[in-house]
Amino acid sequence: MKKYALITGASGGIGQAVANNLAAKGYHLYLHYHKNKKSISELIDKLGQYSGEYIPIQSDLADPIGYKTVCSHIFSLDAIIHCGGNSQSGLLIDLHQEEAESLLNVHVLSPLMLTKELLPKLISKRAGNIIVVTSIWGQTGAACEVAYSAVKGAQIAFVKALSKEVALNGIRVNAIAPGAIETPMMAGYTKNEVEQISEEIPMGRLGHPEEIAKAVTFLLSEESSYITGQILGVNGGWYI
């Protein structure tokens, strides 16, 4: 039986790794992206070796109604993986309202409303998975990333609450909280800063996108059939 998964933020480092893993497992994919059409085109070319259906969907989830565009392209569905996101750093006192609204829309409002719209497709099957890729900062908070930490914390609350609401419908809801991962989001850090971060991590290195993708694959599998409402930290021991 065909299985379909929606991946938001599929053009990012983690999103691409998740897409590659799921395609290899036989999933057909809806691949959401915002601006990076080239990255999505290259990803679809790469996934061609697996002979699945890979459907690109362009939408700006910073737009309060951007989620509707995504939902309009979704037909059969078995899993939702929320990977979309953008970071913001700086002192809270310097935060602009437009930045705060963008963070809230991308990380909280759009995932919430997108899930609400698509949930009936999972409920009708009495099976399905919803996974949110959140952040270590949603668990413990970070100075100079207060707004980002706040929206990531909201994602964690969303996962815990929704998991209780849909458990009897056969739907599992979990989150993965990555630590520092080698993705373009780390591009703003200098080499010295990356080295300092690595020294703080017990395993002594940054994580790889593929390591997050493997965690997603596990949470989608029957091997995790009794796991729901959980936040899986994949951070090299940086936060326990």
KELUMKOL-184143 format. One line per 10 residues: their letters; for each residue x, y, z of N, C-alpha, C. Coordinates in steps of 0.2 Angstrom, whole numbers, padded with zeros to 4 digits, always signed. Example, Ala and Ser with C-alpha at 12.3 -4.5 7.8 and 13.67 -1.06 7.14 Angstrom:
% KELUMKOL-184143
AS = +0066 -0028 +0039 +0062 -0022 +0039 +0066 -0016 +0039 ~ +0064 -0011 +0035 +0068 -0005 +0036 +0064 +0000 +0039
This chain:
% KELUMKOL-184143
MKKYALITGA = +0004 -0006 +0000 +0000 +0000 +0000 +0004 +0006 +0000 ~ +0003 +0011 -0004 +0006 +0017 -0005 +0006 +0021 +0002 ~ +0011 +0024 +0004 +0011 +0029 +0010 +0014 +0036 +0007 ~ +0010 +0041 +0010 +0012 +0048 +0008 +0013 +0052 +0014 ~ +0019 +0056 +0013 +0021 +0060 +0019 +0022 +0067 +0016 ~ +0020 +0072 +0020 +0021 +0079 +0019 +0027 +0081 +0023 ~ +0032 +0084 +0020 +0038 +0087 +0023 +0038 +0094 +0022 ~ +0037 +0098 +0027 +0037 +0106 +0026 +0045 +0107 +0027 ~ +0047 +0113 +0024 +0054 +0115 +0024 +0058 +0109 +0021 ~ +0056 +0106 +0016 +0060 +0101 +0013 +0066 +0103 +0009
SGGIGQAVAN = +0067 +0109 +0008 +0073 +0112 +0004 +0079 +0113 +0009 ~ +0077 +0113 +0016 +0083 +0114 +0021 +0087 +0108 +0022 ~ +0092 +0108 +0025 +0097 +0103 +0027 +0093 +0097 +0030 ~ +0090 +0098 +0035 +0086 +0092 +0038 +0080 +0090 +0034 ~ +0077 +0094 +0031 +0071 +0092 +0027 +0073 +0088 +0021 ~ +0079 +0089 +0018 +0082 +0085 +0012 +0084 +0078 +0015 ~ +0087 +0078 +0021 +0089 +0072 +0023 +0083 +0067 +0025 ~ +0078 +0070 +0028 +0072 +0067 +0029 +0069 +0064 +0023 ~ +0068 +0068 +0018 +0065 +0066 +0012 +0069 +0060 +0009 ~ +0076 +0061 +0009 +0080 +0055 +0006 +0078 +0049 +0010
NLAAKGYHLY = +0078 +0049 +0016 +0077 +0043 +0020 +0070 +0040 +0019 ~ +0065 +0044 +0019 +0058 +0042 +0018 +0057 +0039 +0011 ~ +0060 +0042 +0006 +0060 +0040 -0001 +0063 +0033 -0002 ~ +0068 +0032 +0002 +0072 +0025 +0002 +0067 +0020 +0005 ~ +0063 +0022 +0010 +0059 +0017 +0013 +0052 +0016 +0009 ~ +0052 +0020 +0003 +0046 +0018 -0001 +0040 +0024 +0000 ~ +0041 +0029 +0004 +0036 +0034 +0004 +0036 +0038 -0002 ~ +0030 +0040 -0004 +0028 +0046 -0009 +0028 +0052 -0005 ~ +0031 +0058 -0008 +0032 +0064 -0004 +0029 +0070 -0007 ~ +0026 +0074 -0002 +0024 +0081 -0004 +0030 +0085 -0001
LHYHKNKKSI = +0033 +0089 -0005 +0039 +0092 -0003 +0038 +0100 -0003 ~ +0037 +0103 +0003 +0035 +0110 +0003 +0042 +0114 +0004 ~ +0042 +0119 +0000 +0047 +0124 +0001 +0045 +0131 +0000 ~ +0049 +0136 +0002 +0047 +0143 +0001 +0050 +0146 -0005 ~ +0057 +0148 -0005 +0060 +0151 -0010 +0065 +0147 -0014 ~ +0068 +0142 -0011 +0073 +0138 -0014 +0071 +0133 -0019 ~ +0068 +0135 -0025 +0066 +0130 -0030 +0071 +0126 -0032 ~ +0077 +0129 -0033 +0083 +0125 -0036 +0085 +0119 -0031 ~ +0085 +0120 -0025 +0086 +0115 -0020 +0081 +0109 -0021 ~ +0074 +0111 -0021 +0069 +0106 -0022 +0070 +0102 -0029
SELIDKLGQY = +0071 +0106 -0034 +0072 +0102 -0040 +0078 +0097 -0040 ~ +0083 +0099 -0037 +0089 +0095 -0036 +0087 +0089 -0032 ~ +0084 +0090 -0027 +0081 +0085 -0022 +0077 +0080 -0026 ~ +0072 +0082 -0030 +0068 +0078 -0034 +0072 +0073 -0039 ~ +0077 +0077 -0042 +0081 +0073 -0046 +0085 +0067 -0043 ~ +0087 +0069 -0037 +0091 +0064 -0033 +0086 +0058 -0030 ~ +0080 +0060 -0029 +0075 +0055 -0027 +0073 +0050 -0032 ~ +0074 +0052 -0038 +0072 +0048 -0044 +0074 +0041 -0044 ~ +0079 +0040 -0041 +0082 +0033 -0040 +0077 +0028 -0037 ~ +0072 +0031 -0033 +0067 +0027 -0029 +0061 +0026 -0032
SGEYIPIQSD = +0060 +0029 -0038 +0054 +0028 -0042 +0047 +0030 -0038 ~ +0047 +0035 -0033 +0041 +0037 -0030 +0038 +0043 -0033 ~ +0032 +0045 -0030 +0029 +0052 -0032 +0032 +0057 -0028 ~ +0035 +0062 -0031 +0038 +0068 -0027 +0035 +0074 -0029 ~ +0031 +0077 -0025 +0027 +0083 -0027 +0029 +0089 -0024 ~ +0032 +0094 -0028 +0034 +0100 -0025 +0028 +0105 -0023 ~ +0028 +0108 -0017 +0023 +0113 -0016 +0026 +0120 -0013 ~ +0025 +0125 -0017 +0028 +0131 -0015 +0023 +0135 -0011 ~ +0025 +0138 -0005 +0021 +0142 -0001 +0025 +0145 +0005 ~ +0023 +0151 +0007 +0026 +0155 +0012 +0023 +0154 +0018
LADPIGYKTV = +0025 +0150 +0023 +0022 +0149 +0029 +0023 +0155 +0034 ~ +0026 +0160 +0032 +0026 +0166 +0036 +0020 +0170 +0035 ~ +0016 +0169 +0030 +0010 +0171 +0028 +0005 +0168 +0032 ~ +0000 +0171 +0036 -0004 +0168 +0040 -0009 +0163 +0037 ~ -0010 +0164 +0030 -0014 +0159 +0026 -0010 +0155 +0021 ~ -0004 +0155 +0022 +0001 +0151 +0017 -0001 +0144 +0018 ~ -0003 +0141 +0024 -0004 +0134 +0025 -0009 +0132 +0020 ~ -0014 +0136 +0018 -0020 +0134 +0014 -0017 +0132 +0007 ~ -0012 +0135 +0005 -0009 +0133 -0002 -0006 +0126 -0001 ~ -0003 +0124 +0004 +0000 +0118 +0005 -0006 +0113 +0006
CSHIFSLDAI = -0011 +0114 +0010 -0016 +0109 +0011 -0020 +0108 +0004 ~ -0020 +0113 +0000 -0024 +0112 -0007 -0021 +0107 -0011 ~ -0015 +0105 -0010 -0011 +0100 -0014 -0011 +0093 -0011 ~ -0014 +0092 -0005 -0013 +0086 -0002 -0019 +0082 -0003 ~ -0018 +0076 -0005 -0024 +0071 -0006 -0023 +0065 -0001 ~ -0020 +0059 -0003 -0019 +0054 +0002 -0013 +0056 +0007 ~ -0014 +0054 +0013 -0009 +0056 +0018 -0008 +0051 +0024 ~ -0002 +0050 +0026 -0001 +0046 +0031 +0004 +0049 +0037 ~ +0007 +0054 +0035 +0012 +0057 +0040 +0013 +0064 +0038 ~ +0014 +0068 +0043 +0016 +0075 +0042 +0022 +0076 +0046
IHCGGNSQSG = +0027 +0079 +0043 +0034 +0080 +0046 +0035 +0088 +0046 ~ +0034 +0091 +0051 +0035 +0099 +0051 +0043 +0100 +0052 ~ +0046 +0102 +0046 +0053 +0104 +0047 +0055 +0111 +0045 ~ +0049 +0114 +0043 +0050 +0121 +0041 +0052 +0126 +0047 ~ +0056 +0131 +0046 +0058 +0135 +0051 +0063 +0140 +0049 ~ +0064 +0146 +0053 +0069 +0151 +0052 +0071 +0153 +0059 ~ +0078 +0155 +0059 +0080 +0156 +0066 +0080 +0164 +0067 ~ +0081 +0166 +0073 +0082 +0173 +0074 +0086 +0174 +0080 ~ +0091 +0178 +0080 +0096 +0179 +0086 +0097 +0187 +0087 ~ +0098 +0188 +0093 +0099 +0195 +0095 +0095 +0196 +0102
LLIDLHQEEA = +0097 +0202 +0105 +0094 +0203 +0111 +0086 +0205 +0110 ~ +0082 +0202 +0115 +0075 +0203 +0115 +0073 +0211 +0114 ~ +0077 +0215 +0117 +0075 +0222 +0117 +0076 +0225 +0110 ~ +0080 +0221 +0105 +0081 +0224 +0099 +0076 +0220 +0094 ~ +0071 +0216 +0096 +0067 +0212 +0092 +0062 +0217 +0089 ~ +0061 +0216 +0082 +0055 +0220 +0079 +0049 +0216 +0079 ~ +0043 +0219 +0079 +0037 +0215 +0079 +0036 +0211 +0073 ~ +0039 +0213 +0067 +0038 +0210 +0061 +0042 +0203 +0061 ~ +0048 +0203 +0065 +0052 +0197 +0066 +0048 +0192 +0070 ~ +0045 +0195 +0076 +0041 +0191 +0080 +0035 +0187 +0077
ESLLNVHVLS = +0032 +0191 +0073 +0026 +0189 +0069 +0028 +0183 +0064 ~ +0033 +0184 +0061 +0036 +0179 +0056 +0037 +0173 +0060 ~ +0041 +0173 +0065 +0043 +0167 +0069 +0036 +0164 +0072 ~ +0032 +0167 +0074 +0025 +0164 +0077 +0022 +0161 +0071 ~ +0021 +0164 +0065 +0018 +0161 +0060 +0021 +0155 +0057 ~ +0028 +0155 +0056 +0031 +0149 +0053 +0031 +0143 +0058 ~ +0033 +0145 +0064 +0034 +0139 +0069 +0028 +0137 +0073 ~ +0023 +0141 +0074 +0017 +0140 +0078 +0010 +0140 +0074 ~ +0008 +0146 +0071 +0002 +0146 +0068 +0001 +0142 +0062 ~ +0006 +0142 +0058 +0005 +0138 +0052 +0006 +0130 +0053
PLMLTKELLP = +0010 +0128 +0057 +0010 +0121 +0059 +0003 +0119 +0062 ~ +0001 +0123 +0066 -0005 +0121 +0070 -0011 +0121 +0065 ~ -0012 +0126 +0061 -0018 +0126 +0056 -0017 +0121 +0051 ~ -0011 +0120 +0048 -0010 +0115 +0043 -0012 +0108 +0046 ~ -0010 +0107 +0052 -0011 +0100 +0055 -0019 +0100 +0056 ~ -0022 +0105 +0058 -0029 +0105 +0059 -0033 +0103 +0053 ~ -0031 +0106 +0047 -0034 +0105 +0041 -0033 +0098 +0038 ~ -0027 +0095 +0040 -0026 +0089 +0037 -0027 +0083 +0041 ~ -0029 +0084 +0048 -0030 +0079 +0053 -0036 +0074 +0050 ~ -0041 +0077 +0047 -0046 +0072 +0045 -0044 +0067 +0041
KLISKRAGNI = -0039 +0068 +0037 -0036 +0063 +0032 -0033 +0057 +0036 ~ -0030 +0059 +0042 -0027 +0054 +0046 -0032 +0050 +0050 ~ -0037 +0054 +0053 -0042 +0051 +0057 -0046 +0046 +0053 ~ -0048 +0048 +0047 -0052 +0043 +0042 -0048 +0036 +0042 ~ -0042 +0036 +0042 -0038 +0030 +0041 -0037 +0027 +0048 ~ -0038 +0030 +0053 -0037 +0028 +0060 -0030 +0026 +0061 ~ -0025 +0030 +0058 -0018 +0029 +0058 -0014 +0035 +0056 ~ -0008 +0036 +0058 -0004 +0041 +0055 +0001 +0044 +0060 ~ +0005 +0048 +0058 +0010 +0051 +0062 +0011 +0058 +0061 ~ +0012 +0062 +0066 +0014 +0069 +0065 +0020 +0070 +0069
IVVTSIWGQT = +0025 +0073 +0066 +0032 +0074 +0069 +0034 +0081 +0068 ~ +0036 +0084 +0074 +0038 +0091 +0073 +0045 +0091 +0075 ~ +0049 +0094 +0070 +0056 +0095 +0072 +0057 +0102 +0075 ~ +0058 +0102 +0082 +0058 +0108 +0086 +0066 +0110 +0087 ~ +0068 +0111 +0093 +0074 +0113 +0095 +0076 +0112 +0102 ~ +0082 +0111 +0103 +0085 +0111 +0110 +0083 +0117 +0114 ~ +0083 +0122 +0110 +0081 +0129 +0114 +0074 +0129 +0116 ~ +0069 +0125 +0113 +0063 +0124 +0115 +0062 +0121 +0122 ~ +0067 +0117 +0123 +0067 +0113 +0130 +0071 +0117 +0135 ~ +0076 +0121 +0134 +0080 +0124 +0139 +0081 +0131 +0138
GAACEVAYSA = +0079 +0134 +0132 +0080 +0141 +0131 +0087 +0144 +0130 ~ +0087 +0149 +0126 +0094 +0152 +0125 +0094 +0159 +0125 ~ +0099 +0162 +0129 +0100 +0169 +0128 +0101 +0171 +0121 ~ +0099 +0177 +0119 +0100 +0180 +0113 +0096 +0176 +0107 ~ +0092 +0171 +0110 +0087 +0168 +0105 +0080 +0167 +0109 ~ +0078 +0172 +0112 +0072 +0172 +0117 +0066 +0170 +0112 ~ +0065 +0174 +0107 +0059 +0173 +0103 +0059 +0166 +0100 ~ +0065 +0164 +0097 +0065 +0158 +0094 +0064 +0152 +0099 ~ +0067 +0153 +0105 +0066 +0148 +0110 +0058 +0148 +0112 ~ +0055 +0154 +0112 +0048 +0154 +0114 +0044 +0150 +0109
VKGAQIAFVK = +0045 +0151 +0103 +0041 +0147 +0098 +0042 +0140 +0097 ~ +0048 +0138 +0099 +0050 +0131 +0099 +0047 +0128 +0105 ~ +0047 +0131 +0111 +0044 +0129 +0117 +0036 +0128 +0115 ~ +0033 +0132 +0111 +0026 +0132 +0110 +0025 +0125 +0106 ~ +0030 +0124 +0101 +0029 +0118 +0097 +0029 +0112 +0102 ~ +0033 +0112 +0107 +0033 +0106 +0111 +0027 +0105 +0115 ~ +0024 +0111 +0117 +0017 +0111 +0121 +0012 +0108 +0116 ~ +0012 +0110 +0110 +0007 +0108 +0104 +0008 +0100 +0104 ~ +0014 +0098 +0103 +0015 +0090 +0102 +0012 +0086 +0108 ~ +0013 +0089 +0114 +0011 +0085 +0120 +0003 +0085 +0121
ALSKEVALNG = +0000 +0091 +0119 -0007 +0092 +0120 -0011 +0088 +0114 ~ -0008 +0088 +0108 -0012 +0085 +0102 -0011 +0078 +0103 ~ -0005 +0075 +0106 -0004 +0068 +0106 -0010 +0065 +0110 ~ -0012 +0068 +0116 -0017 +0066 +0120 -0024 +0066 +0116 ~ -0025 +0071 +0112 -0031 +0072 +0109 -0033 +0067 +0104 ~ -0028 +0064 +0100 -0029 +0060 +0094 -0026 +0053 +0095 ~ -0024 +0051 +0101 -0021 +0045 +0103 -0026 +0039 +0101 ~ -0033 +0040 +0103 -0038 +0035 +0102 -0040 +0034 +0094 ~ -0037 +0039 +0090 -0039 +0039 +0083 -0033 +0035 +0080 ~ -0028 +0032 +0083 -0023 +0029 +0080 -0017 +0033 +0078
IRVNAIAPGA = -0017 +0039 +0080 -0012 +0044 +0077 -0007 +0046 +0083 ~ -0001 +0045 +0081 +0004 +0047 +0086 +0008 +0053 +0084 ~ +0009 +0057 +0089 +0012 +0064 +0088 +0018 +0065 +0093 ~ +0024 +0066 +0090 +0030 +0067 +0093 +0034 +0072 +0090 ~ +0040 +0074 +0094 +0044 +0079 +0092 +0051 +0077 +0092 ~ +0055 +0080 +0088 +0063 +0079 +0089 +0066 +0085 +0090 ~ +0070 +0086 +0095 +0073 +0092 +0097 +0081 +0092 +0096 ~ +0083 +0094 +0090 +0090 +0094 +0088 +0094 +0099 +0092 ~ +0100 +0097 +0093 +0105 +0102 +0096 +0108 +0106 +0090 ~ +0114 +0107 +0090 +0118 +0110 +0085 +0119 +0105 +0079
IETPMMAGYT = +0116 +0107 +0073 +0117 +0102 +0067 +0120 +0106 +0062 ~ +0124 +0102 +0058 +0128 +0105 +0052 +0123 +0107 +0046 ~ +0120 +0112 +0047 +0115 +0114 +0041 +0116 +0122 +0040 ~ +0113 +0124 +0034 +0114 +0131 +0033 +0112 +0136 +0038 ~ +0108 +0134 +0043 +0106 +0138 +0049 +0113 +0140 +0053 ~ +0118 +0136 +0053 +0124 +0137 +0056 +0129 +0142 +0053 ~ +0127 +0144 +0047 +0131 +0148 +0042 +0133 +0155 +0046 ~ +0129 +0157 +0050 +0130 +0164 +0053 +0136 +0163 +0059 ~ +0138 +0157 +0060 +0143 +0157 +0065 +0150 +0156 +0062 ~ +0155 +0159 +0066 +0162 +0159 +0063 +0165 +0152 +0065
KNEVEQISEE = +0170 +0151 +0062 +0174 +0144 +0063 +0175 +0143 +0071 ~ +0178 +0149 +0074 +0179 +0149 +0081 +0173 +0147 +0085 ~ +0167 +0150 +0083 +0161 +0149 +0087 +0159 +0142 +0086 ~ +0159 +0139 +0081 +0157 +0132 +0080 +0162 +0128 +0084 ~ +0168 +0129 +0084 +0173 +0125 +0088 +0171 +0126 +0095 ~ +0169 +0132 +0098 +0167 +0133 +0105 +0161 +0129 +0106 ~ +0156 +0129 +0102 +0150 +0125 +0103 +0152 +0118 +0103 ~ +0156 +0115 +0099 +0158 +0108 +0099 +0161 +0106 +0105 ~ +0165 +0111 +0108 +0168 +0109 +0114 +0163 +0108 +0120 ~ +0157 +0112 +0120 +0152 +0112 +0125 +0148 +0105 +0124
IPMGRLGHPE = +0148 +0102 +0119 +0144 +0096 +0118 +0148 +0090 +0120 ~ +0145 +0086 +0124 +0149 +0080 +0127 +0152 +0075 +0121 ~ +0148 +0075 +0116 +0151 +0071 +0110 +0156 +0074 +0106 ~ +0157 +0081 +0108 +0163 +0084 +0104 +0162 +0086 +0097 ~ +0156 +0086 +0095 +0155 +0088 +0088 +0148 +0090 +0087 ~ +0146 +0093 +0081 +0140 +0095 +0079 +0136 +0089 +0076 ~ +0130 +0089 +0076 +0126 +0083 +0073 +0126 +0084 +0065 ~ +0124 +0078 +0062 +0123 +0078 +0055 +0115 +0078 +0053 ~ +0113 +0081 +0048 +0106 +0081 +0046 +0103 +0073 +0046 ~ +0107 +0069 +0043 +0105 +0062 +0043 +0104 +0059 +0049
EIAKAVTFLL = +0107 +0061 +0055 +0105 +0059 +0061 +0098 +0061 +0064 ~ +0096 +0066 +0062 +0089 +0069 +0063 +0084 +0065 +0059 ~ +0086 +0064 +0053 +0082 +0060 +0048 +0081 +0053 +0050 ~ +0086 +0050 +0053 +0085 +0043 +0056 +0081 +0043 +0062 ~ +0081 +0048 +0066 +0076 +0048 +0071 +0069 +0049 +0069 ~ +0068 +0053 +0064 +0061 +0054 +0061 +0059 +0047 +0058 ~ +0063 +0043 +0055 +0061 +0037 +0052 +0059 +0032 +0058 ~ +0063 +0032 +0063 +0061 +0028 +0069 +0054 +0030 +0072 ~ +0053 +0036 +0072 +0046 +0038 +0075 +0041 +0036 +0071 ~ +0042 +0036 +0064 +0037 +0034 +0059 +0036 +0026 +0059
SEESSYITGQ = +0041 +0023 +0062 +0040 +0015 +0061 +0036 +0012 +0066 ~ +0035 +0006 +0065 +0031 +0001 +0070 +0036 +0000 +0076 ~ +0042 +0001 +0075 +0047 +0000 +0081 +0045 +0005 +0087 ~ +0042 +0011 +0085 +0040 +0016 +0090 +0032 +0016 +0091 ~ +0029 +0010 +0090 +0022 +0010 +0090 +0018 +0012 +0097 ~ +0022 +0012 +0102 +0019 +0014 +0109 +0022 +0020 +0111 ~ +0025 +0024 +0107 +0028 +0031 +0109 +0024 +0036 +0106 ~ +0021 +0041 +0110 +0018 +0047 +0108 +0018 +0052 +0113 ~ +0018 +0058 +0111 +0018 +0064 +0116 +0025 +0065 +0118 ~ +0030 +0062 +0115 +0037 +0063 +0117 +0042 +0068 +0114
ILGVNGGWYI = +0047 +0070 +0117 +0051 +0075 +0114 +0058 +0071 +0114 ~ +0060 +0069 +0108 +0066 +0065 +0107 +0072 +0070 +0106 ~ +0077 +0071 +0111 +0082 +0075 +0110 +0088 +0072 +0107 ~ +0090 +0075 +0101 +0096 +0072 +0097 +0101 +0078 +0097 ~ +0105 +0077 +0102 +0109 +0083 +0103 +0116 +0082 +0106 ~ +0118 +0075 +0105 +0125 +0073 +0107 +0127 +0074 +0115 ~ +0121 +0074 +0119 +0122 +0075 +0126 +0122 +0082 +0128 ~ +0121 +0087 +0124 +0122 +0094 +0126 +0117 +0096 +0131 ~ +0111 +0093 +0130 +0105 +0095 +0135 +0102 +0088 +0137 ~ +0102 +0086 +0143 +0099 +0080 +0145 +0093 +0081 +0151
